Amino acid sequence: MANTPSAAKRARQSGQRALVNRRITTSVKNHLKAVRSALIKGDKTEAQAAALACESTLDKAVKTGNVHRNKANRHKSALTLALAAKQ
């Protein structure tokens, strides 16, 4: 338990931020899975739509600091190459 009111507030804020960060990270992972599954199925239009949504989610995660910029760029590059290979 926190000994001071400010420590108690920081503990509350930390818990709330952890939930938000987990939600953002889960969203990124789910979008990546959606693109990969669409590529495996061979559905180009679905894969392209999923890739656009995934790139947007990655950019938002970078903006909030949940994903490193280079990691997001690696994912976006790999998705772009995978989409190009399917066409």
Secondary structure, DSSP 8 states (H G I E B T S, - for coil): --SSHHHHHHHHHHHHHHHHHHHHHHHHHHHHHHHHHHHHHT-HHHHHHHHHHHHHHHHHHHHHTSS-HHHHHHHHHHHHHHHHHH-
